[in-house]
Amino acid sequence: MRKLHIFLADLIFILHCILGVFILTGWLFSEIKVLYLAVLCMWLSSWIFLGYCPPTKWEFSLRRIYDKSINPNDEAIKYYMYKFFKIDIPTKKIFNGGMIVFIILVILTLTTNIY
């Protein structure tokens, strides 16, 4: 079961990264503007109504089965920035930065027509 849990956690991590790249670059493609805005709204809604990002919660819950040092309530950015670079970013700064990025991405989506 350990290998299955690790595989699933890694798969969620990869899909989460792909989602992150889509969120950061989706505004470049006017053909998917409606889908992209829906994804942005779901991203914001998960933070406002749930208080967390579901893929992060799923990944960390799986990893915690075998590594009790992992906090399933941690932020992915906070966790991975510390794990790889030993930089500890406060959760409040991550949230505020995410809201700024959200606003910038909505403005870019609504004001650009890239063909």
Backbone atoms as SQL, in Angstrom:
CREATE TABLE atoms (id INTEGER PRIMARY KEY, chain TEXT, resi INTEGER, resn TEXT, atom TEXT, x REAL, y REAL, z REAL);
INSERT INTO atoms VALUES
  (1, 'A', 1, 'MET', 'N', 0.822, -1.211, 0.000),
  (2, 'A', 1, 'MET', 'CA', 0.000, 0.000, 0.000),
  (3, 'A', 1, 'MET', 'C', 0.857, 1.264, 0.000),
  (4, 'A', 2, 'ARG', 'N', 2.042, 1.176, 0.612),
  (5, 'A', 2, 'ARG', 'CA', 2.906, 2.363, 0.692),
  (6, 'A', 2, 'ARG', 'C', 3.215, 2.901, -0.701),
  (7, 'A', 3, 'LYS', 'N', 3.581, 2.012, -1.614),
  (8, 'A', 3, 'LYS', 'CA', 3.917, 2.449, -2.972),
  (9, 'A', 3, 'LYS', 'C', 2.711, 3.081, -3.658),
  (10, 'A', 4, 'LEU', 'N', 1.535, 2.527, -3.412),
  (11, 'A', 4, 'LEU', 'CA', 0.320, 3.093, -4.003),
  (12, 'A', 4, 'LEU', 'C', 0.071, 4.498, -3.460),
  (13, 'A', 5, 'HIS', 'N', 0.197, 4.678, -2.142),
  (14, 'A', 5, 'HIS', 'CA', -0.019, 5.999, -1.548),
  (15, 'A', 5, 'HIS', 'C', 0.984, 7.022, -2.079),
  (16, 'A', 6, 'ILE', 'N', 2.239, 6.609, -2.175),
  (17, 'A', 6, 'ILE', 'CA', 3.272, 7.518, -2.688),
  (18, 'A', 6, 'ILE', 'C', 3.010, 7.837, -4.150),
  (19, 'A', 7, 'PHE', 'N', 2.646, 6.834, -4.936),
  (20, 'A', 7, 'PHE', 'CA', 2.324, 7.060, -6.350),
  (21, 'A', 7, 'PHE', 'C', 1.160, 8.040, -6.492),
  (22, 'A', 8, 'LEU', 'N', 0.100, 7.834, -5.722),
  (23, 'A', 8, 'LEU', 'CA', -1.062, 8.728, -5.796),
  (24, 'A', 8, 'LEU', 'C', -0.698, 10.144, -5.361),
  (25, 'A', 9, 'ALA', 'N', 0.095, 10.274, -4.296),
  (26, 'A', 9, 'ALA', 'CA', 0.523, 11.597, -3.840),
  (27, 'A', 9, 'ALA', 'C', 1.370, 12.283, -4.908),
  (28, 'A', 10, 'ASP', 'N', 2.270, 11.540, -5.535),
  (29, 'A', 10, 'ASP', 'CA', 3.095, 12.103, -6.612),
  (30, 'A', 10, 'ASP', 'C', 2.241, 12.494, -7.815),
  (31, 'A', 11, 'LEU', 'N', 1.256, 11.669, -8.142),
  (32, 'A', 11, 'LEU', 'CA', 0.358, 11.974, -9.254),
  (33, 'A', 11, 'LEU', 'C', -0.431, 13.255, -8.970),
  (34, 'A', 12, 'ILE', 'N', -0.936, 13.378, -7.755),
  (35, 'A', 12, 'ILE', 'CA', -1.662, 14.597, -7.378),
  (36, 'A', 12, 'ILE', 'C', -0.726, 15.802, -7.465),
  (37, 'A', 13, 'PHE', 'N', 0.512, 15.643, -7.012),
  (38, 'A', 13, 'PHE', 'CA', 1.489, 16.731, -7.095),
  (39, 'A', 13, 'PHE', 'C', 1.703, 17.167, -8.546),
  (40, 'A', 14, 'ILE', 'N', 1.885, 16.203, -9.444),
  (41, 'A', 14, 'ILE', 'CA', 2.102, 16.521, -10.866),
  (42, 'A', 14, 'ILE', 'C', 0.880, 17.213, -11.456),
  (43, 'A', 15, 'LEU', 'N', -0.299, 16.686, -11.184),
  (44, 'A', 15, 'LEU', 'CA', -1.521, 17.312, -11.696),
  (45, 'A', 15, 'LEU', 'C', -1.708, 18.707, -11.106),
  (46, 'A', 16, 'HIS', 'N', -1.343, 18.885, -9.852),
  (47, 'A', 16, 'HIS', 'CA', -1.429, 20.182, -9.192),
  (48, 'A', 16, 'HIS', 'C', -0.489, 21.186, -9.866),
  (49, 'A', 17, 'CYS', 'N', 0.717, 20.731, -10.220),
  (50, 'A', 17, 'CYS', 'CA', 1.670, 21.591, -10.933),
  (51, 'A', 17, 'CYS', 'C', 1.135, 21.979, -12.308),
  (52, 'A', 18, 'ILE', 'N', 0.542, 21.017, -12.999),
  (53, 'A', 18, 'ILE', 'CA', -0.049, 21.305, -14.315),
  (54, 'A', 18, 'ILE', 'C', -1.171, 22.327, -14.169),
  (55, 'A', 19, 'LEU', 'N', -2.007, 22.147, -13.151),
  (56, 'A', 19, 'LEU', 'CA', -3.076, 23.113, -12.885),
  (57, 'A', 19, 'LEU', 'C', -2.491, 24.492, -12.598),
  (58, 'A', 20, 'GLY', 'N', -1.407, 24.542, -11.823),
  (59, 'A', 20, 'GLY', 'CA', -0.749, 25.811, -11.520),
  (60, 'A', 20, 'GLY', 'C', -0.237, 26.506, -12.771),
  (61, 'A', 21, 'VAL', 'N', 0.382, 25.749, -13.663),
  (62, 'A', 21, 'VAL', 'CA', 0.870, 26.325, -14.932),
  (63, 'A', 21, 'VAL', 'C', -0.310, 26.831, -15.753),
  (64, 'A', 22, 'PHE', 'N', -1.403, 26.066, -15.779),
  (65, 'A', 22, 'PHE', 'CA', -2.603, 26.514, -16.503),
  (66, 'A', 22, 'PHE', 'C', -3.135, 27.815, -15.908),
  (67, 'A', 23, 'ILE', 'N', -3.180, 27.887, -14.590),
  (68, 'A', 23, 'ILE', 'CA', -3.684, 29.102, -13.940),
  (69, 'A', 23, 'ILE', 'C', -2.798, 30.305, -14.277),
  (70, 'A', 24, 'LEU', 'N', -1.504, 30.101, -14.335),
  (71, 'A', 24, 'LEU', 'CA', -0.592, 31.209, -14.616),
  (72, 'A', 24, 'LEU', 'C', -0.534, 31.592, -16.089),
  (73, 'A', 25, 'THR', 'N', -0.869, 30.678, -16.989),
  (74, 'A', 25, 'THR', 'CA', -0.705, 30.966, -18.421),
  (75, 'A', 25, 'THR', 'C', -1.997, 30.919, -19.239),
  (76, 'A', 26, 'GLY', 'N', -3.080, 30.480, -18.649),
  (77, 'A', 26, 'GLY', 'CA', -4.320, 30.303, -19.403),
  (78, 'A', 26, 'GLY', 'C', -4.851, 31.570, -20.032),
  (79, 'A', 27, 'TRP', 'N', -4.518, 32.725, -19.459),
  (80, 'A', 27, 'TRP', 'CA', -4.989, 34.003, -19.994),
  (81, 'A', 27, 'TRP', 'C', -4.427, 34.275, -21.390),
  (82, 'A', 28, 'LEU', 'N', -3.390, 33.569, -21.766),
  (83, 'A', 28, 'LEU', 'CA', -2.775, 33.765, -23.081),
  (84, 'A', 28, 'LEU', 'C', -3.618, 33.220, -24.229),
  (85, 'A', 29, 'PHE', 'N', -4.602, 32.393, -23.928),
  (86, 'A', 29, 'PHE', 'CA', -5.363, 31.705, -24.968),
  (87, 'A', 29, 'PHE', 'C', -6.820, 32.163, -24.949),
  (88, 'A', 30, 'SER', 'N', -7.162, 33.059, -25.851),
  (89, 'A', 30, 'SER', 'CA', -8.509, 33.630, -25.852),
  (90, 'A', 30, 'SER', 'C', -9.583, 32.590, -26.170),
  (91, 'A', 31, 'GLU', 'N', -9.213, 31.495, -26.817),
  (92, 'A', 31, 'GLU', 'CA', -10.185, 30.464, -27.169),
  (93, 'A', 31, 'GLU', 'C', -10.774, 29.773, -25.934),
  (94, 'A', 32, 'ILE', 'N', -10.059, 29.808, -24.840),
  (95, 'A', 32, 'ILE', 'CA', -10.519, 29.116, -23.626),
  (96, 'A', 32, 'ILE', 'C', -10.833, 30.099, -22.494),
  (97, 'A', 33, 'LYS', 'N', -11.139, 31.322, -22.858),
  (98, 'A', 33, 'LYS', 'CA', -11.341, 32.373, -21.857),
  (99, 'A', 33, 'LYS', 'C', -12.416, 32.007, -20.832),
  (100, 'A', 34, 'VAL', 'N', -13.530, 31.452, -21.273),
  (101, 'A', 34, 'VAL', 'CA', -14.624, 31.112, -20.357),
  (102, 'A', 34, 'VAL', 'C', -14.188, 29.988, -19.412),
  (103, 'A', 35, 'LEU', 'N', -13.570, 28.942, -19.948),
  (104, 'A', 35, 'LEU', 'CA', -13.061, 27.849, -19.123),
  (105, 'A', 35, 'LEU', 'C', -12.034, 28.373, -18.129),
  (106, 'A', 36, 'TYR', 'N', -11.144, 29.215, -18.612),
  (107, 'A', 36, 'TYR', 'CA', -10.091, 29.753, -17.760),
  (108, 'A', 36, 'TYR', 'C', -10.669, 30.583, -16.611),
  (109, 'A', 37, 'LEU', 'N', -11.623, 31.440, -16.915),
  (110, 'A', 37, 'LEU', 'CA', -12.258, 32.245, -15.855),
  (111, 'A', 37, 'LEU', 'C', -12.984, 31.354, -14.843),
  (112, 'A', 38, 'ALA', 'N', -13.583, 30.263, -15.314),
  (113, 'A', 38, 'ALA', 'CA', -14.246, 29.318, -14.410),
  (114, 'A', 38, 'ALA', 'C', -13.225, 28.671, -13.474),
  (115, 'A', 39, 'VAL', 'N', -12.072, 28.287, -14.015),
  (116, 'A', 39, 'VAL', 'CA', -11.019, 27.690, -13.190),
  (117, 'A', 39, 'VAL', 'C', -10.504, 28.709, -12.173),
  (118, 'A', 40, 'LEU', 'N', -10.317, 29.958, -12.602),
  (119, 'A', 40, 'LEU', 'CA', -9.885, 31.003, -11.666),
  (120, 'A', 40, 'LEU', 'C', -10.903, 31.175, -10.541),
  (121, 'A', 41, 'CYS', 'N', -12.174, 31.165, -10.886),
  (122, 'A', 41, 'CYS', 'CA', -13.226, 31.316, -9.871),
  (123, 'A', 41, 'CYS', 'C', -13.257, 30.124, -8.918),
  (124, 'A', 42, 'MET', 'N', -13.014, 28.924, -9.436),
  (125, 'A', 42, 'MET', 'CA', -12.964, 27.747, -8.565),
  (126, 'A', 42, 'MET', 'C', -11.767, 27.831, -7.620),
  (127, 'A', 43, 'TRP', 'N', -10.642, 28.327, -8.140),
  (128, 'A', 43, 'TRP', 'CA', -9.439, 28.508, -7.323),
  (129, 'A', 43, 'TRP', 'C', -9.734, 29.471, -6.168),
  (130, 'A', 44, 'LEU', 'N', -10.326, 30.619, -6.490),
  (131, 'A', 44, 'LEU', 'CA', -10.672, 31.604, -5.473),
  (132, 'A', 44, 'LEU', 'C', -11.708, 31.050, -4.493),
  (133, 'A', 45, 'SER', 'N', -12.711, 30.373, -5.018),
  (134, 'A', 45, 'SER', 'CA', -13.770, 29.818, -4.166),
  (135, 'A', 45, 'SER', 'C', -13.234, 28.803, -3.166),
  (136, 'A', 46, 'SER', 'N', -12.276, 27.986, -3.600),
  (137, 'A', 46, 'SER', 'CA', -11.729, 26.994, -2.670),
  (138, 'A', 46, 'SER', 'C', -11.036, 27.689, -1.502),
  (139, 'A', 47, 'TRP', 'N', -10.382, 28.803, -1.765),
  (140, 'A', 47, 'TRP', 'CA', -9.719, 29.544, -0.690),
  (141, 'A', 47, 'TRP', 'C', -10.727, 30.238, 0.221),
  (142, 'A', 48, 'ILE', 'N', -11.749, 30.822, -0.378),
  (143, 'A', 48, 'ILE', 'CA', -12.719, 31.579, 0.421),
  (144, 'A', 48, 'ILE', 'C', -13.624, 30.649, 1.222),
  (145, 'A', 49, 'PHE', 'N', -14.181, 29.630, 0.576),
  (146, 'A', 49, 'PHE', 'CA', -15.181, 28.786, 1.230),
  (147, 'A', 49, 'PHE', 'C', -14.599, 27.590, 1.976),
  (148, 'A', 50, 'LEU', 'N', -13.507, 27.026, 1.463),
  (149, 'A', 50, 'LEU', 'CA', -12.894, 25.868, 2.130),
  (150, 'A', 50, 'LEU', 'C', -11.720, 26.281, 3.022),
  (151, 'A', 51, 'GLY', 'N', -11.035, 27.334, 2.614),
  (152, 'A', 51, 'GLY', 'CA', -9.856, 27.774, 3.358),
  (153, 'A', 51, 'GLY', 'C', -8.593, 27.027, 2.980),
  (154, 'A', 52, 'TYR', 'N', -8.658, 26.238, 1.931),
  (155, 'A', 52, 'TYR', 'CA', -7.488, 25.482, 1.483),
  (156, 'A', 52, 'TYR', 'C', -7.657, 25.079, 0.025),
  (157, 'A', 53, 'CYS', 'N', -6.573, 24.546, -0.536),
  (158, 'A', 53, 'CYS', 'CA', -6.578, 24.038, -1.905),
  (159, 'A', 53, 'CYS', 'C', -6.762, 22.517, -1.837),
  (160, 'A', 54, 'PRO', 'N', -7.846, 21.980, -2.383),
  (161, 'A', 54, 'PRO', 'CA', -8.092, 20.535, -2.285),
  (162, 'A', 54, 'PRO', 'C', -6.944, 19.639, -2.763),
  (163, 'A', 55, 'PRO', 'N', -6.286, 19.907, -3.902),
  (164, 'A', 55, 'PRO', 'CA', -5.182, 19.015, -4.290),
  (165, 'A', 55, 'PRO', 'C', -4.064, 18.960, -3.243),
  (166, 'A', 56, 'THR', 'N', -3.783, 20.086, -2.608),
  (167, 'A', 56, 'THR', 'CA', -2.759, 20.101, -1.567),
  (168, 'A', 56, 'THR', 'C', -3.186, 19.226, -0.400),
  (169, 'A', 57, 'LYS', 'N', -4.418, 19.376, 0.022),
  (170, 'A', 57, 'LYS', 'CA', -4.943, 18.602, 1.154),
  (171, 'A', 57, 'LYS', 'C', -4.875, 17.104, 0.841),
  (172, 'A', 58, 'TRP', 'N', -5.275, 16.709, -0.378),
  (173, 'A', 58, 'TRP', 'CA', -5.251, 15.294, -0.763),
  (174, 'A', 58, 'TRP', 'C', -3.821, 14.754, -0.776),
  (175, 'A', 59, 'GLU', 'N', -2.920, 15.514, -1.413),
  (176, 'A', 59, 'GLU', 'CA', -1.524, 15.076, -1.504),
  (177, 'A', 59, 'GLU', 'C', -0.917, 14.921, -0.114),
  (178, 'A', 60, 'PHE', 'N', -1.066, 15.929, 0.719),
  (179, 'A', 60, 'PHE', 'CA', -0.431, 15.893, 2.039),
  (180, 'A', 60, 'PHE', 'C', -1.073, 14.853, 2.948),
  (181, 'A', 61, 'SER', 'N', -2.360, 14.615, 2.802),
  (182, 'A', 61, 'SER', 'CA', -3.011, 13.569, 3.597),
  (183, 'A', 61, 'SER', 'C', -2.440, 12.194, 3.244),
  (184, 'A', 62, 'LEU', 'N', -2.184, 11.962, 1.963),
  (185, 'A', 62, 'LEU', 'CA', -1.570, 10.696, 1.548),
  (186, 'A', 62, 'LEU', 'C', -0.129, 10.591, 2.047),
  (187, 'A', 63, 'ARG', 'N', 0.615, 11.659, 1.942),
  (188, 'A', 63, 'ARG', 'CA', 2.015, 11.634, 2.378),
  (189, 'A', 63, 'ARG', 'C', 2.123, 11.469, 3.901),
  (190, 'A', 64, 'ARG', 'N', 1.166, 12.017, 4.625),
  (191, 'A', 64, 'ARG', 'CA', 1.197, 11.962, 6.093),
  (192, 'A', 64, 'ARG', 'C', 1.010, 10.535, 6.621),
  (193, 'A', 65, 'ILE', 'N', 0.423, 9.663, 5.835),
  (194, 'A', 65, 'ILE', 'CA', 0.241, 8.274, 6.267),
  (195, 'A', 65, 'ILE', 'C', 1.587, 7.663, 6.670),
  (196, 'A', 66, 'TYR', 'N', 2.653, 8.018, 5.947),
  (197, 'A', 66, 'TYR', 'CA', 3.962, 7.438, 6.200),
  (198, 'A', 66, 'TYR', 'C', 4.978, 8.441, 6.728),
  (199, 'A', 67, 'ASP', 'N', 4.634, 9.721, 6.727),
  (200, 'A', 67, 'ASP', 'CA', 5.545, 10.747, 7.243),
  (201, 'A', 67, 'ASP', 'C', 4.742, 11.693, 8.123),
  (202, 'A', 68, 'LYS', 'N', 4.746, 11.429, 9.416),
  (203, 'A', 68, 'LYS', 'CA', 3.932, 12.190, 10.366),
  (204, 'A', 68, 'LYS', 'C', 4.390, 13.635, 10.514),
  (205, 'A', 69, 'SER', 'N', 5.564, 13.982, 9.985),
  (206, 'A', 69, 'SER', 'CA', 6.035, 15.366, 10.081),
  (207, 'A', 69, 'SER', 'C', 5.305, 16.286, 9.106),
  (208, 'A', 70, 'ILE', 'N', 4.616, 15.710, 8.130),
  (209, 'A', 70, 'ILE', 'CA', 3.889, 16.516, 7.149),
  (210, 'A', 70, 'ILE', 'C', 2.563, 16.963, 7.749),
  (211, 'A', 71, 'ASN', 'N', 2.335, 18.252, 7.659),
  (212, 'A', 71, 'ASN', 'CA', 1.085, 18.836, 8.155),
  (213, 'A', 71, 'ASN', 'C', 0.091, 18.879, 7.002),
  (214, 'A', 72, 'PRO', 'N', -1.012, 18.136, 7.073),
  (215, 'A', 72, 'PRO', 'CA', -1.962, 18.130, 5.957),
  (216, 'A', 72, 'PRO', 'C', -2.661, 19.476, 5.759),
  (217, 'A', 73, 'ASN', 'N', -2.499, 20.384, 6.720),
  (218, 'A', 73, 'ASN', 'CA', -3.104, 21.714, 6.599),
  (219, 'A', 73, 'ASN', 'C', -2.116, 22.759, 6.084),
  (220, 'A', 74, 'ASP', 'N', -0.905, 22.326, 5.740),
  (221, 'A', 74, 'ASP', 'CA', 0.101, 23.240, 5.211),
  (222, 'A', 74, 'ASP', 'C', -0.254, 23.695, 3.800),
  (223, 'A', 75, 'GLU', 'N', 0.388, 24.753, 3.376),
  (224, 'A', 75, 'GLU', 'CA', 0.265, 25.235, 1.996),
  (225, 'A', 75, 'GLU', 'C', 1.331, 24.546, 1.161),
  (226, 'A', 76, 'ALA', 'N', 1.006, 24.181, -0.071),
  (227, 'A', 76, 'ALA', 'CA', 1.981, 23.527, -0.938),
  (228, 'A', 76, 'ALA', 'C', 3.178, 24.438, -1.181),
  (229, 'A', 77, 'ILE', 'N', 2.925, 25.709, -1.442),
  (230, 'A', 77, 'ILE', 'CA', 4.027, 26.648, -1.701),
  (231, 'A', 77, 'ILE', 'C', 4.923, 26.741, -0.471),
  (232, 'A', 78, 'LYS', 'N', 4.331, 26.867, 0.698),
  (233, 'A', 78, 'LYS', 'CA', 5.098, 26.957, 1.942),
  (234, 'A', 78, 'LYS', 'C', 5.938, 25.687, 2.137),
  (235, 'A', 79, 'TYR', 'N', 5.309, 24.550, 1.980),
  (236, 'A', 79, 'TYR', 'CA', 5.983, 23.265, 2.197),
  (237, 'A', 79, 'TYR', 'C', 7.153, 23.069, 1.232),
  (238, 'A', 80, 'TYR', 'N', 6.892, 23.255, -0.064),
  (239, 'A', 80, 'TYR', 'CA', 7.921, 22.974, -1.056),
  (240, 'A', 80, 'TYR', 'C', 9.013, 24.048, -1.082),
  (241, 'A', 81, 'MET', 'N', 8.692, 25.293, -0.774),
  (242, 'A', 81, 'MET', 'CA', 9.732, 26.325, -0.697),
  (243, 'A', 81, 'MET', 'C', 10.690, 26.002, 0.455),
  (244, 'A', 82, 'TYR', 'N', 10.145, 25.507, 1.557),
  (245, 'A', 82, 'TYR', 'CA', 11.017, 25.154, 2.670),
  (246, 'A', 82, 'TYR', 'C', 11.789, 23.865, 2.377),
  (247, 'A', 83, 'LYS', 'N', 11.103, 22.896, 1.802),
  (248, 'A', 83, 'LYS', 'CA', 11.743, 21.601, 1.523),
  (249, 'A', 83, 'LYS', 'C', 12.928, 21.759, 0.569),
  (250, 'A', 84, 'PHE', 'N', 12.751, 22.529, -0.504),
  (251, 'A', 84, 'PHE', 'CA', 13.785, 22.629, -1.525),
  (252, 'A', 84, 'PHE', 'C', 14.760, 23.780, -1.322),
  (253, 'A', 85, 'PHE', 'N', 14.295, 24.904, -0.745),
  (254, 'A', 85, 'PHE', 'CA', 15.139, 26.100, -0.649),
  (255, 'A', 85, 'PHE', 'C', 15.366, 26.593, 0.777),
  (256, 'A', 86, 'LYS', 'N', 14.748, 25.920, 1.761),
  (257, 'A', 86, 'LYS', 'CA', 14.849, 26.315, 3.170),
  (258, 'A', 86, 'LYS', 'C', 14.371, 27.749, 3.399),
  (259, 'A', 87, 'ILE', 'N', 13.370, 28.157, 2.628),
  (260, 'A', 87, 'ILE', 'CA', 12.751, 29.470, 2.781),
  (261, 'A', 87, 'ILE', 'C', 11.387, 29.267, 3.427),
  (262, 'A', 88, 'ASP', 'N', 11.174, 29.913, 4.557),
  (263, 'A', 88, 'ASP', 'CA', 9.905, 29.782, 5.280),
  (264, 'A', 88, 'ASP', 'C', 9.032, 31.005, 4.980),
  (265, 'A', 89, 'ILE', 'N', 7.993, 30.812, 4.201),
  (266, 'A', 89, 'ILE', 'CA', 7.087, 31.902, 3.825),
  (267, 'A', 89, 'ILE', 'C', 5.847, 31.815, 4.705),
  (268, 'A', 90, 'PRO', 'N', 5.503, 32.901, 5.387),
  (269, 'A', 90, 'PRO', 'CA', 4.288, 32.889, 6.216),
  (270, 'A', 90, 'PRO', 'C', 3.038, 32.649, 5.378),
  (271, 'A', 91, 'THR', 'N', 2.099, 31.898, 5.936),
  (272, 'A', 91, 'THR', 'CA', 0.861, 31.549, 5.247),
  (273, 'A', 91, 'THR', 'C', 0.099, 32.796, 4.805),
  (274, 'A', 92, 'LYS', 'N', 0.082, 33.820, 5.632),
  (275, 'A', 92, 'LYS', 'CA', -0.630, 35.067, 5.302),
  (276, 'A', 92, 'LYS', 'C', -0.064, 35.696, 4.030),
  (277, 'A', 93, 'LYS', 'N', 1.255, 35.667, 3.878),
  (278, 'A', 93, 'LYS', 'CA', 1.886, 36.222, 2.675),
  (279, 'A', 93, 'LYS', 'C', 1.528, 35.392, 1.445),
  (280, 'A', 94, 'ILE', 'N', 1.427, 34.091, 1.613),
  (281, 'A', 94, 'ILE', 'CA', 1.041, 33.230, 0.496),
  (282, 'A', 94, 'ILE', 'C', -0.385, 33.565, 0.064),
  (283, 'A', 95, 'PHE', 'N', -1.283, 33.711, 1.027),
  (284, 'A', 95, 'PHE', 'CA', -2.673, 34.047, 0.720),
  (285, 'A', 95, 'PHE', 'C', -2.760, 35.407, 0.033),
  (286, 'A', 96, 'ASN', 'N', -2.097, 36.414, 0.601),
  (287, 'A', 96, 'ASN', 'CA', -2.134, 37.756, 0.013),
  (288, 'A', 96, 'ASN', 'C', -1.525, 37.762, -1.386),
  (289, 'A', 97, 'GLY', 'N', -0.421, 37.058, -1.552),
  (290, 'A', 97, 'GLY', 'CA', 0.195, 36.963, -2.874),
  (291, 'A', 97, 'GLY', 'C', -0.720, 36.272, -3.874),
  (292, 'A', 98, 'GLY', 'N', -1.411, 35.236, -3.417),
  (293, 'A', 98, 'GLY', 'CA', -2.360, 34.538, -4.290),
  (294, 'A', 98, 'GLY', 'C', -3.502, 35.437, -4.731),
  (295, 'A', 99, 'MET', 'N', -3.978, 36.281, -3.833),
  (296, 'A', 99, 'MET', 'CA', -5.069, 37.193, -4.187),
  (297, 'A', 99, 'MET', 'C', -4.590, 38.243, -5.193),
  (298, 'A', 100, 'ILE', 'N', -3.368, 38.719, -5.022),
  (299, 'A', 100, 'ILE', 'CA', -2.802, 39.678, -5.983),
  (300, 'A', 100, 'ILE', 'C', -2.652, 39.022, -7.350),
  (301, 'A', 101, 'VAL', 'N', -2.143, 37.802, -7.365),
  (302, 'A', 101, 'VAL', 'CA', -1.994, 37.064, -8.630),
  (303, 'A', 101, 'VAL', 'C', -3.357, 36.845, -9.266),
  (304, 'A', 102, 'PHE', 'N', -4.361, 36.481, -8.474),
  (305, 'A', 102, 'PHE', 'CA', -5.718, 36.281, -8.983),
  (306, 'A', 102, 'PHE', 'C', -6.229, 37.550, -9.678),
  (307, 'A', 103, 'ILE', 'N', -6.096, 38.690, -9.016),
  (308, 'A', 103, 'ILE', 'CA', -6.573, 39.952, -9.586),
  (309, 'A', 103, 'ILE', 'C', -5.836, 40.268, -10.886),
  (310, 'A', 104, 'ILE', 'N', -4.524, 40.095, -10.894),
  (311, 'A', 104, 'ILE', 'CA', -3.737, 40.345, -12.113),
  (312, 'A', 104, 'ILE', 'C', -4.186, 39.427, -13.242),
  (313, 'A', 105, 'LEU', 'N', -4.413, 38.151, -12.942),
  (314, 'A', 105, 'LEU', 'CA', -4.817, 37.196, -13.986),
  (315, 'A', 105, 'LEU', 'C', -6.204, 37.509, -14.531),
  (316, 'A', 106, 'VAL', 'N', -7.123, 37.917, -13.683),
  (317, 'A', 106, 'VAL', 'CA', -8.460, 38.304, -14.166),
  (318, 'A', 106, 'VAL', 'C', -8.356, 39.527, -15.069),
  (319, 'A', 107, 'ILE', 'N', -7.580, 40.519, -14.658),
  (320, 'A', 107, 'ILE', 'CA', -7.404, 41.730, -15.488),
  (321, 'A', 107, 'ILE', 'C', -6.779, 41.367, -16.825),
  (322, 'A', 108, 'LEU', 'N', -5.727, 40.532, -16.803),
  (323, 'A', 108, 'LEU', 'CA', -5.096, 40.115, -18.059),
  (324, 'A', 108, 'LEU', 'C', -6.080, 39.377, -18.957),
  (325, 'A', 109, 'THR', 'N', -6.892, 38.516, -18.368),
  (326, 'A', 109, 'THR', 'CA', -7.854, 37.740, -19.142),
  (327, 'A', 109, 'THR', 'C', -8.907, 38.632, -19.783),
  (328, 'A', 110, 'LEU', 'N', -9.377, 39.603, -19.051),
  (329, 'A', 110, 'LEU', 'CA', -10.461, 40.457, -19.545),
  (330, 'A', 110, 'LEU', 'C', -9.995, 41.569, -20.462),
  (331, 'A', 111, 'THR', 'N', -8.705, 41.901, -20.420),
  (332, 'A', 111, 'THR', 'CA', -8.233, 43.051, -21.205),
  (333, 'A', 111, 'THR', 'C', -7.345, 42.681, -22.395),
  (334, 'A', 112, 'THR', 'N', -7.010, 41.415, -22.554),
  (335, 'A', 112, 'THR', 'CA', -6.137, 41.035, -23.662),
  (336, 'A', 112, 'THR', 'C', -6.881, 40.177, -24.667),
  (337, 'A', 113, 'ASN', 'N', -6.503, 40.349, -25.907),
  (338, 'A', 113, 'ASN', 'CA', -7.013, 39.517, -26.995),
  (339, 'A', 113, 'ASN', 'C', -5.821, 38.991, -27.769),
  (340, 'A', 114, 'ILE', 'N', -5.281, 37.893, -27.321),
  (341, 'A', 114, 'ILE', 'CA', -4.117, 37.295, -27.978),
  (342, 'A', 114, 'ILE', 'C', -4.607, 36.270, -28.986),
  (343, 'A', 115, 'TYR', 'N', -4.055, 36.347, -30.178),
  (344, 'A', 115, 'TYR', 'CA', -4.473, 35.444, -31.244),
  (345, 'A', 115, 'TYR', 'C', -3.334, 34.561, -31.657);
